């Protein structure tokens, strides 16, 4: 029984100690001129849905939940956001070539159609990020139109 108490105390001290390890925050006060929303004439309904469903992981400005202050959750979120931005960063959209944009747009359509995006792990907590069938259809139509006009 004494060993269990020692192990629990060590784990508690380690957990508390982890809370003092900082993480880099993905926040910005500026929306760059290269942002997807700035470059394209995005209808308001689609703009709002992309903001809620995509921008936390795929832009330079994440709206962090309260639990991002708790380690190791903050590290997991940081890694998730980094991977999302490596794949697609809406804040740097206009820096991509037309060919790369077309490829990204095809990928967006495919992932929305196959329900790969937004991630289930994200929508479990962010229920407003889920796409209704109508929203899904409108976004896919809009993205397809963008792709065809490149």
FENPE-V512326 format. One record per pair of residues at least 24 apart in sequence whose ideal C-beta (glycine too) atoms are under 10 Angstrom apart, sorted by the first residue. I is the first residue (numbers start at 0). J is the second residue. D is the distance in Angstrom with one decimal. If there is no record, write none. Layout:
i=I j=J d=D
i=I j=J d=D
This chain:
i=14 j=69 d=9.3
i=14 j=70 d=7.9
i=14 j=71 d=9.1
i=15 j=70 d=9.7
i=16 j=70 d=9.1
i=17 j=69 d=8.9
i=17 j=70 d=4.0
i=17 j=71 d=6.6
i=17 j=73 d=9.3
i=17 j=74 d=8.9
i=18 j=68 d=7.9
i=18 j=69 d=7.2
i=18 j=70 d=5.6
i=18 j=71 d=10.0
i=18 j=73 d=9.2
i=19 j=70 d=8.6
i=20 j=70 d=6.0
i=20 j=71 d=9.1
i=20 j=73 d=8.5
i=20 j=74 d=8.2
i=21 j=70 d=9.5
i=21 j=73 d=8.6
i=22 j=63 d=10.0
i=22 j=67 d=7.9
i=22 j=68 d=9.2
i=22 j=70 d=7.9
i=22 j=71 d=9.8
i=22 j=72 d=9.7
i=22 j=73 d=4.4
i=22 j=74 d=6.2
i=22 j=75 d=9.9
i=22 j=76 d=7.8
i=22 j=77 d=4.8
i=22 j=78 d=9.6
i=23 j=73 d=9.6
i=23 j=77 d=6.4
i=23 j=80 d=9.3
i=23 j=81 d=8.9
i=24 j=60 d=9.8
i=24 j=61 d=7.4
i=24 j=63 d=7.0
i=24 j=67 d=8.3
i=24 j=73 d=9.1
i=24 j=76 d=9.7
i=24 j=77 d=8.3
i=24 j=80 d=9.4
i=25 j=55 d=8.5
i=25 j=56 d=8.9
i=25 j=58 d=8.1
i=25 j=59 d=6.5
i=25 j=60 d=6.9
i=25 j=61 d=4.3
i=25 j=62 d=9.9
i=25 j=63 d=8.3
i=25 j=76 d=9.0
i=25 j=77 d=7.7
i=25 j=80 d=5.1
i=25 j=81 d=8.1
i=25 j=83 d=9.4
i=25 j=84 d=7.4
i=25 j=90 d=9.8
i=26 j=59 d=8.0
i=26 j=60 d=5.7
i=26 j=61 d=6.4
i=26 j=62 d=8.7
i=26 j=63 d=7.7
i=27 j=58 d=8.5
i=27 j=59 d=4.7
i=27 j=60 d=4.8
i=27 j=61 d=9.3
i=27 j=90 d=7.6
i=28 j=60 d=8.3
i=29 j=59 d=8.6
i=29 j=60 d=8.7
i=29 j=90 d=9.4
i=30 j=58 d=9.0
i=30 j=59 d=8.8
i=30 j=60 d=7.7
i=30 j=90 d=7.6
i=31 j=58 d=9.7
i=31 j=59 d=7.4
i=31 j=60 d=10.0
i=31 j=90 d=5.6
i=31 j=91 d=7.3
i=31 j=92 d=9.2
i=31 j=93 d=8.4
i=31 j=94 d=9.2
i=32 j=93 d=7.1
i=33 j=59 d=9.9
i=33 j=88 d=9.3
i=33 j=89 d=9.3
i=33 j=90 d=6.8
i=33 j=91 d=5.4
i=33 j=92 d=5.9
i=33 j=93 d=3.9
i=33 j=94 d=5.3
i=33 j=95 d=8.9
i=34 j=58 d=7.5
i=34 j=59 d=8.5
i=34 j=60 d=9.4
i=34 j=88 d=9.4
i=34 j=89 d=6.2
i=34 j=90 d=5.2
i=34 j=91 d=8.0
i=34 j=92 d=6.3
i=34 j=93 d=7.6
i=35 j=87 d=9.3
i=35 j=88 d=9.1
i=35 j=89 d=4.1
i=35 j=90 d=7.8
i=35 j=91 d=9.0
i=35 j=92 d=4.0
i=35 j=93 d=8.0
i=35 j=95 d=9.9
i=35 j=100 d=9.5
i=35 j=103 d=9.6
i=35 j=145 d=9.4
i=36 j=89 d=7.4
i=36 j=90 d=9.4
i=36 j=92 d=8.6
i=37 j=89 d=9.8
i=37 j=90 d=9.4
i=37 j=92 d=8.4
i=37 j=93 d=7.8
i=38 j=89 d=9.6
i=38 j=92 d=5.8
i=38 j=93 d=4.6
i=38 j=100 d=9.5
i=38 j=145 d=10.0
i=39 j=92 d=7.9
i=39 j=93 d=9.1
i=39 j=100 d=9.9
i=39 j=141 d=8.9
i=39 j=142 d=9.8
i=39 j=144 d=10.0
i=39 j=145 d=6.3
i=39 j=148 d=9.6
i=40 j=141 d=9.8
i=40 j=145 d=9.5
i=41 j=141 d=7.4
i=41 j=145 d=9.0
i=42 j=137 d=7.9
i=42 j=138 d=9.8
i=42 j=141 d=6.7
i=44 j=133 d=9.5
i=44 j=134 d=7.7
i=44 j=137 d=6.7
i=44 j=138 d=9.1
i=44 j=141 d=9.4
i=45 j=134 d=8.2
i=45 j=137 d=6.2
i=45 j=138 d=5.6
i=45 j=140 d=9.2
i=45 j=141 d=5.2
i=45 j=142 d=8.7
i=46 j=141 d=9.8
i=47 j=134 d=9.7
i=48 j=127 d=9.2
i=48 j=128 d=8.5
i=48 j=129 d=9.9
i=48 j=130 d=7.1
i=48 j=131 d=9.2
i=48 j=134 d=5.4
i=48 j=135 d=9.3
i=48 j=137 d=8.2
i=48 j=138 d=6.4
i=49 j=89 d=7.5
i=49 j=107 d=9.5
i=49 j=138 d=7.3
i=49 j=141 d=9.4
i=49 j=142 d=9.6
i=50 j=89 d=9.3
i=50 j=128 d=9.9
i=51 j=117 d=9.0
i=51 j=125 d=7.6
i=51 j=127 d=5.6
i=51 j=128 d=5.5
i=51 j=129 d=9.5
i=52 j=111 d=9.2
i=52 j=116 d=7.8
i=52 j=117 d=4.7
i=52 j=118 d=9.9
i=52 j=121 d=8.2
i=52 j=122 d=8.2
i=52 j=125 d=8.0
i=52 j=127 d=8.2
i=52 j=128 d=4.2
i=52 j=129 d=7.7
i=52 j=130 d=6.7
i=52 j=134 d=8.6
i=52 j=138 d=8.8
i=53 j=83 d=8.7
i=53 j=87 d=8.3
i=53 j=89 d=6.7
i=53 j=107 d=8.6
i=53 j=111 d=9.7
i=53 j=116 d=7.3
i=53 j=117 d=6.7
i=53 j=121 d=9.6
i=53 j=128 d=8.2
i=53 j=138 d=9.6
i=54 j=83 d=9.8
i=54 j=88 d=10.0
i=54 j=89 d=6.2
i=54 j=90 d=8.4
i=55 j=79 d=9.3
i=55 j=80 d=7.4
i=55 j=83 d=8.2
i=55 j=117 d=8.9
i=55 j=121 d=7.5
i=55 j=125 d=7.7
i=55 j=128 d=8.2
i=56 j=80 d=5.4
i=56 j=81 d=9.2
i=56 j=82 d=8.0
i=56 j=83 d=3.3
i=56 j=84 d=7.2
i=56 j=86 d=8.8
i=56 j=87 d=8.8
i=56 j=88 d=9.6
i=56 j=89 d=9.8
i=56 j=116 d=9.2
i=56 j=117 d=8.1
i=56 j=118 d=7.8
i=56 j=121 d=7.1
i=57 j=83 d=5.0
i=57 j=84 d=6.4
i=57 j=85 d=9.9
i=57 j=86 d=7.5
i=57 j=87 d=4.9
i=57 j=88 d=6.1
i=57 j=89 d=5.2
i=57 j=90 d=8.4
i=57 j=92 d=9.8
i=57 j=107 d=9.6
i=57 j=116 d=9.0
i=57 j=117 d=9.6
i=58 j=83 d=8.8
i=58 j=84 d=7.5
i=58 j=87 d=9.2
i=58 j=88 d=6.4
i=58 j=89 d=4.7
i=58 j=90 d=4.6
i=58 j=91 d=8.8
i=58 j=92 d=9.4
i=59 j=84 d=7.6
i=59 j=88 d=6.9
i=59 j=89 d=8.5
i=59 j=90 d=3.9
i=59 j=91 d=7.6
i=60 j=89 d=9.7
i=60 j=90 d=7.1
i=62 j=125 d=9.5
i=64 j=124 d=7.0
i=64 j=125 d=8.1
i=66 j=124 d=8.6
i=75 j=120 d=9.6
i=79 j=118 d=8.3
i=79 j=120 d=8.1
i=79 j=121 d=8.3
i=83 j=116 d=9.6
i=83 j=118 d=8.8
i=83 j=121 d=9.5
i=86 j=110 d=9.8
i=86 j=116 d=9.9
i=87 j=116 d=9.5
i=96 j=149 d=9.9
i=97 j=149 d=5.0
i=98 j=149 d=8.4
i=100 j=145 d=8.1
i=100 j=146 d=8.0
i=100 j=149 d=5.9
i=101 j=145 d=9.1
i=101 j=146 d=5.6
i=101 j=147 d=9.2
i=101 j=149 d=5.1
i=102 j=146 d=9.4
i=103 j=142 d=9.5
i=103 j=146 d=9.1
i=104 j=141 d=9.9
i=104 j=142 d=5.3
i=104 j=143 d=7.8
i=104 j=144 d=9.7
i=104 j=145 d=5.8
i=104 j=146 d=4.0
i=104 j=147 d=9.2
i=104 j=149 d=7.7
i=105 j=142 d=8.8
i=105 j=143 d=9.2
i=105 j=146 d=6.5
i=106 j=142 d=9.9
i=107 j=138 d=8.3
i=107 j=139 d=8.5
i=107 j=142 d=5.4
i=107 j=143 d=9.7
i=107 j=145 d=9.3
i=107 j=146 d=8.9
i=108 j=138 d=8.7
i=108 j=139 d=5.5
i=108 j=140 d=9.6
i=108 j=141 d=10.0
i=108 j=142 d=5.3
i=108 j=143 d=6.3
i=108 j=145 d=9.9
i=108 j=146 d=7.5
i=109 j=139 d=9.7
i=111 j=135 d=6.0
i=111 j=136 d=9.7
i=111 j=138 d=6.2
i=111 j=139 d=5.9
i=111 j=142 d=7.8
i=112 j=136 d=10.0
i=112 j=139 d=6.5
